[in-house]
Amino acid sequence: MKISDIDSKDLLPGISAAAALRRMNILSELINEAKSRKISFIKIYETLLQNYLFIGYPSALLSLKLLKEMYPNKKLPKAADMNLYHFRIVGEANCKKVYGNKYEKLISNVKKISPDMAEWLVLEGYGKVLGRKGLSLKEREQCIVATLTALKFEDQLYSHINSAFRAKASIEEIQSVIENLSLIGNRNLTSFGLKVLSRYKKEKGMHTLRTP
């Protein structure tokens, strides 16, 4: 399978994972492929921007710098208004959409580890970042699944597989995101991601995965 064989809907997750792994040559190829298929600059920008939550500022800036070099004349969007009240409202709404009646338990559990992280989860994660325009919540969660698979964060991947599913991504779509990572890293990434997805399906009483 080649990058040109990737379904268009899986290109953004691929871009997210390539940036997380700092595979800059592959990232450049994926961005060019997305460009050739008329995937908007804003969607690619938002994909790379949200990655800072998971890969840190230095790596996010590196990938955004590459994007700017590939789109030298593209006007960047204005920085969002840093309205904490707005971020809290949007963040709570998104978080409840994803976690449903487990929202309060989630916040309580995170508070036991770090009250600051519990606040940032709502304000920073689901408010300031995942509440932005430019990508749907489903698209954002699929990109996060790709990044967390690439970084092999098992617990967080499991959680965001659930988030993607609740954001209306089908299990088949999630599996496709994970399978395509073999083009970016190696089969170990895909094997890891499918193992976590299989555990999720088993615990949710779903059918077994299709054979890649």
N, C-alpha and C positions, 0 to 999 in steps of 0.2 A: 504493500500500500504506500502511495506517495501523498505528499501534501495536497496535490491537485485532486486527489480522490476524496478528501475530507468533505463531508456535507457542509454546506454554508453555515448551518446553525451550530456546528461544532467548531468553527474557526475561532470565535471569541474565547471559548474555554481553552483552546489550544494556545492562543496568544497569552492568556493568563498564566498557564503552566510554564510555557517557554520563558516568560519573564521571571517567574519565580525561581527557575533553575539557572537563570542567566545564560541561557543558550541563545546568544545574540544573533548568530547566523540563522538559526531556525526561526527566531522571532522575526527577523527581517523578512524571511521567506513567507511566513504566515501573514504578516502585515501586507506584503505585496499581493498575496493571494486574495486577502480580504478586499484590498483596494480594487483588484481586477474584477471582483464580483459585486462592486458597488456597495459594499458594506460601509456605512458612514464613518467619517473620521471621528465624530462624537462618540459613537459606540466603542470604537477602539480606544479612544482617549479615556472614557469612563472605565473600561475594562482594566487598563493599566493603572489608572488613578486609585481605584478601590483596593488594588493589591497591596498598598502600603499597610493596610490593617494586618496583613499576614506575612509580608516579607520585609517590612521596614522601609523607612524613608530612603536610605541609600540605594537599595535595589530598585525601588519604585522610580526614583529620579533617573536612574540609569536607563530604564526602559522608556520613560517619557522623553528623555533626551534623544533616544534613537527615533522615536515617533516624530519628534519635531524636525529632525534631520531629514526624515523621509517625506514630510509635509512642510517644507520650509515656508511656504506662503499661506498656510492655513491659519486663519484667525482662531485663537484660543478662546474658550468661553470665559466670561467674567467669573471671578471668585464668588462663591456663594456668600450671602449675608450670614454672619455667625450669630444666629438667633437661637440661644439655648432653649428658650421656651418652645419654639417651633420644632427644634430637633427632638425635644422630649415627647411632644405630642405625636410626631411622625414615628419616632423610634418605638414608643409604646405600642402604637397601632400595628407597625410592621412585626414587632416581636410577638405580639398576641396572635397575629395572623399566622405566624410560623409555628408557635409553640402551643397555641390554644389554651386549654385549661391547665397546662403545665407551666405557664408563664410565671406565676407566683413562686412555684417551687424552684424554677430555674434561677430567678433573681435571688431567692433565699440561699440557694446552694452556692452561688457565686459570692454572695456577701460573706459567707463563712470563710472563704478563701481570701477575698479582698473587697471591702466595700467600695473602693475606688473603681475596681474593675467592673463591679455590678453597675455603677453609674455610667461608666464609659461604654459598656455593652449596649445600653439603651441610647445614650446621647450620641456617642461617637460612631458605634457600629451600625445600629439599625436606624438611627436618625440622620446624622450628618452624612454618612456614606451611602448606606443602602437605601436611604430615603431620597437620594438625588434623582433628577430626571436623566434622560439619555439612555437608560436601560431599564427594562422591566425587572421586577423582583425575581421573576423566574430566570431571566438571563443572568442576573447578578449571582444567584445561588448556583447556577450551573458552572459559572466561572470559578466560584469559590470551591466547588467540588473538585475541579481540575487542579487548582492551586494546592489544596490540602492533600490531594492524592500525590502530586509531585513532591511535596515536602514530607509525605508519610506521617502526618499527624492523625493517628487512628481515631481517637475519641472525637476530635473536632470534625473529622471527615464524616463519621457516623452521624453526628448532629446535623451537619449541613446537607447530607443526603436526605435526611428527614425534612430539613428546611426546603430543599429543592422540590421534594415530592409535594409538600404542602403548598408550595408556590405554583403548583400545577404542572411541574415537569413529570413526565411519565417515567416509570422504571426503565423502559427501553431507551428513553432519551438520556437518562443518567448513565446507563451502561455504555451507551455510545460515546459519551464524553470521556469516560474512563478508558475505554478500549483504544481511542485515538491517541492516548498518551504514549503508546508504544513508538510513535513516530518522533517523539520529542526526547524521551529518555531511553528506556529500554523496556523489555517485557516485564521486568520486575515491578515497575510502577503500575502497569495494568493489572498484574497479578495481585498486588497489594490492594488496589482499589476495588477489584472484583471480590476479593475476600471480605472486605468490609461491607460491600453492598450485599453479598450473600448472607452475611450475619444479620444485616438490617431486614432483609426479606424474610428470613427464617423467624426472627423475633416478631415480625408483624404478620406472620402467617400467610405470606405470599408464595407464589410458585417459584420454582428454581429458575436460575438464570439461563438464558439461551447460550448455546456454545458460540464463542466468537468466530 
